[in-house]
């Protein structure tokens, strides 16, 4: 797979280092030079992976997964730096060598497309939880994220940013391909495909799915306790102004999209999703 510099910047005020393309997918600069090592990364049967396209609810999902898999208390999670417990595979810190040596069970995150994840994962090793989010809410959250970080310094309009999203010009490549790749593997024994909106609509069912997938044994009372703890985490997220801006409530897009933008987005969505039976609730 060949690496090449991306021709166009991801933002009007360019990153210090450009994105680069790997096998036709635009990736952040810190992925350069490590894709082969990632493909060969050794997995363990006890590994729990969380994979998402950026701004798909990763932060809230990781707290719920940690709660269910570790039996943690939501107040305890609120006091800890959860990101340190779940490193991102491709990020510069802590790095692949350190992640490789973490004690089991390892909890690892990634935003990489399915085909770039460790080859052993494609052969059924480790447990992989994938979360997809309504793309209209996602693009609003991704735009706000680009504007909030000094290193990105995005100062273009939302319309310009949304156009880049629809044309696959943002980091981690096409959202449309990203979600459809995992959707095609949703029946694999080591993959659990979830939707962000379901955390709000039916947290009880989502917790049951996670507990069953992760092999967590619990009686009815314990399950009800986990669901209540999950509800606390969701409420904490919703009540925090900073988090609701960045992580976002469902239906956020309605405050931002114009009628013409929405029509254009829907047309591109239908075109790129083709005949896929993966659907999202845009009416929340």
N, C-alpha and C positions, 0 to 999 in steps of 0.2 A: 504494500500500500504506500503510495507516494505522498509526501508532504509538500505543500507549496504555499507561498504567501497568498493571502486573500487579496483580491484586487481592490476591494472597496472597504472603507472603514465602517465599523459597526455604529458609530455615532458621528455627529457633525464635528465634534471636537475629538479627534482621534485618540485612542489609547496610546500610552507611551510605546507599547509594543503592539503590533497588529495581530489580529486573529490570523490563524493559518488554517489551511485546508488539509484534511487528512481523509483520503479515500472519498473526496467530494463533499465532506462535511466540515463546516466552519466550527472550529474549536478555540477556546481561550488560549492565549500564548503560553500559559504554564503547562499545557499538555504536550508541548513540543518536545520531542526526543524521548518520550516515555511510553508511547502507545504499544510498542512491542512488549515492553516489560509488563504493562498492564494486562495484555492478552495472556501472558504466561504466569500471571500472579497465582500463587497456590491457594486453593480454597480448602476449607474444612467443613465437614458435614454439619458442625454445630454453628457455622456462620449464619448470621441474619443480615441481609442486605436490604437497604431502602434505596430504590432508584426512582428518580423523577426527572421530568424536564424542569428547569429552574422556575421557581415561583408557583409550584403546584401544590403547596401546602406541606412542604417537607418538614418545616420546624414543628408544626403541630403533630404531624404523623409520627415523627421520631419520639416525641414525648409519650404518645399513646403506646407505641411499640415498646418503648422502654418500660412503661408502666405495666403492660401486660406480660412481657417476657421476664422482667426482673421482680415483679410484685412490689414495685416502688409506690410510695405515697405521693400524691400530686403536690403536696406542700414541700416535700423533699425535692422533687423535681424542680420546683420553682426556685429553690435555693442553690441548686447546682448548675454548673456550666455544662449543659447537656451536650453541646457541640464537642466537648472534649471526650465525651463517652462514645460518640459516633463520628469518627473522622471521615472526611471525604477522600475517597481513593485517589483522585487525580490532582488534588490541591497540593501546593508546594509544602505545606505543613500539615501533619507531622512528617509526611513522606512515605513512600512505599515500603522502605526497609523497616521503619518503625511499626507501621500497620501490620506488616507481615509477622512481626514477632509479638503482637499483642496476645494476651492470655485468652483462652476460650471461656465462654462463647464470645466471639468478636461480633460487634455491631458496626457495620460499615455502610457509608452512603456513597452515592455517585449520581451524576447527572448525564453520564455518557449513554449514547444509544445502545440498544441491546447488542448489536453486532460488534461493538468495541469492548464490551465487558469481558472478563476473564473467560478463556475458552472452556475451562472446566465447568463453568456455570451453564453453558449451552449443552453440556452432557449430563445435567441433572444434579450437580453438586451444589451444596449450600441452599438456603432458603431465600427467595427474592420477593420482596413486597414492592409492587409498583403502584404508584398513585398518579392518576390522570385528573386534570382539572379542566372545567369549562374554559375553552381558549379565549373567550372574550374577557372573562375576569382575569385570566392569566396575563394577557397582554397589558392590561391596565396595571397590574401589580409589577410586571417586569419593567414597564416604563417608569413607574415611581422608583423602583429599585435603581435603575440606571441614573436617574436624576439625583438620588440621595447620596451616591458614593462619589467622593472627591476624585477617586482614580478614574471614574468613568466620565464625569462632568457632562452628561448629556444635556444639551440645551435646545434640542430640536422640538418641534411640536409633537403632540401625541399622534396626529395624523401621519406624520413622517415616520414615526416609530412603528406605528401599526402597519404601514406599508412595508417596512423592512421585515416585520414579523411574517406577513403574508407571503413575502418573496424569499423567505428562508435566509435572511441576511443577519441573523443574530447568533450569539454564541450557542453552541451545542446543536446547531443545524436546524432542520425543519421540525417544528412541533408535530406536524401532520405525520411525518414518517416515524418520529420518535414514539408516539402513542400507538400507531398502527403496528409497529414491529412487536411491541409487547402484547398488544391485543391478540396478535396471531399466535402468541405463546401462552395465552392465558390458561390453557388446559394442561400445560406442562405440570408435572407433579411438584416441581420446586418453585412454581410461580403463583403468587396471589395478586390479582389485578383488582385495585380499588379505585373509587372515584371520590374526589375531595368533597363534593357536595353531600355524599352519604354520611360523612362525619357529623354533619349538622342535621340532616333529615332523619337518620336512624342510627345513632351511635351504638345502640344495643346490639343490633345485627352486626355492625362492623367489628365490635369487640369480640363477639362470638366467632366471627370468621377468623380474626387474628389468633384467638386462643386455640382454635381447632388447627389452624395451619401451623402454628408454632409448637403444637403438641403440649400445651399448658393444661395440666389436669386441675380442674376446679369443680366444686359442687355449685348448686344453684345460688347459695348465699354468697360464695366467693365471686361468682360471675356477676351477680347484682352489685357487689362492692366495686368491681372493676368498672362496670358501666357507670356507676355514680362518680367514680374518680375520673373517668373519661369525660363525663359531663362537666366536672369542675375545671378540667384543663381547657375545654372548649369555651366555657364561660369566661375563664381568665383571659383567654385570647381575645374574645369578642369585646370584653370590657376595657381592654387596654387600648387607648387611642393610637399609640405608636404601632402596636401589632395589627390593629384593624386596618391601618393605612398600608402597612407593608405586606401582611399576610392575607388580609382581606376577607370580608364577609362575602357570601354568595350573592350574586346579582349586582356586584360592584360596577359592572360595565354599563348599566343603565344610566348612571350618573355622568358618563363620559362620552359614549358613542352618540354621534348625530344620526339622523335617519339615513342620510346618504352613506355614511361610513358603515352603518349596520347592514345596509343592502349590499354594499361591495363585499364586506366580510362574509356574509352569508353565501354569496356567489362563489367566492374563492374556497370557502369551506366545502361546499357541495362538490366543487371541481376536484379538490385535493383528497377528500375523503372517499370519493368515488362511490363504490357500492358497499363500502364497509358497513357492518351492522353495529359498530360502536357509536353510541349516541350520548348526548349530554342534555341536561335540562337547562335550557336558556331562560326559562320563565320564573326562576326562583326570585 
